[in-house]
């Protein structure tokens, strides 16, 4: 299993490097291994190959896997849609980052809880760049203002940048447009401290990198 996962990781890195060098020789692109369909054994094996950051979509799964693998210094990212009634459970796990801050209400609820517990949480603002009803996130038109508002009113949320999911279509031009929409917002926020642009999954990460992504979330590419 480890040999297979190591080969998957090496192939992914090779593809990422090719995509990166084509547009920017100085950018570093981080990989978040999306482990929602993976076992603790697979996660441990990928860790042994050198992968450190892992992403989970559900609080319960993050809790189970982080506890089973607590002997490993894994960097856990929460990448799913967080419900208000799961805030306490998530914060008790001390994740490295919440990549999916999708509403002002969620930001305010997180701020209350973080302030009470004297904690901070690194966070990415989720952009619904393709304006799809099935997706969470801030609409592009209000994202810049909301980023600044949350930055000011929720000091315990450490906003580090943006996250978005590419348009749900086979049309590469539409996917590219959705990435470019988020990229423009990100560029406007870089002088406000935005450093992370998390775009791209197994089916579209090379296109996301071409559009400025410096953090990709890969599941099936790594765990196939």
Rosetta blueprint (number, residue, H / E / L):
1 X L
2 X H
3 X H
4 X H
5 X H
6 X H
7 X H
8 X H
9 X H
10 X H
11 X H
12 X H
13 X H
14 X H
15 X H
16 X H
17 X H
18 X H
19 X H
20 X H
21 X H
22 X H
23 X H
24 X L
25 X L
26 X L
27 X L
28 X L
29 X L
30 X E
31 X E
32 X E
33 X E
34 X E
35 X L
36 X L
37 X L
38 X L
39 X L
40 X H
41 X H
42 X H
43 X H
44 X H
45 X H
46 X H
47 X H
48 X H
49 X L
50 X L
51 X L
52 X L
53 X E
54 X E
55 X E
56 X E
57 X L
58 X L
59 X H
60 X H
61 X H
62 X H
63 X H
64 X H
65 X H
66 X H
67 X H
68 X H
69 X L
70 X L
71 X L
72 X L
73 X L
74 X L
75 X E
76 X E
77 X E
78 X E
79 X L
80 X L
81 X L
82 X L
83 X L
84 X H
85 X H
86 X H
87 X H
88 X H
89 X H
90 X H
91 X H
92 X L
93 X L
94 X L
95 X L
96 X L
97 X E
98 X E
99 X E
100 X E
101 X E
102 X L
103 X L
104 X H
105 X H
106 X H
107 X H
108 X H
109 X H
110 X H
111 X H
112 X H
113 X H
114 X H
115 X H
116 X H
117 X H
118 X L
119 X L
120 X L
121 X E
122 X E
123 X E
124 X E
125 X E
126 X E
127 X E
128 X L
129 X L
130 X L
131 X L
132 X L
133 X L
134 X L
135 X L
136 X L
137 X L
138 X E
139 X L
140 X H
141 X H
142 X H
143 X H
144 X H
145 X H
146 X H
147 X H
148 X H
149 X H
150 X H
151 X H
152 X H
153 X H
154 X L
155 X L
156 X L
157 X E
158 X E
159 X E
160 X E
161 X E
162 X E
163 X E
164 X E
165 X L
166 X L
167 X L
168 X L
169 X L
170 X L
171 X L
172 X H
173 X H
174 X H
175 X H
176 X H
177 X H
178 X H
179 X H
180 X H
181 X H
182 X H
183 X H
184 X H
185 X H
186 X H
187 X H
188 X H
189 X H
190 X H
191 X H
192 X H
193 X L
194 X L
195 X L
196 X E
197 X E
198 X E
199 X E
200 X L
201 X L
202 X L
203 X L
204 X L
205 X H
206 X H
207 X H
208 X H
209 X H
210 X H
211 X L
212 X L
213 X L
214 X L
215 X E
216 X E
217 X E
218 X E
219 X L
220 X H
221 X H
222 X H
223 X H
224 X L
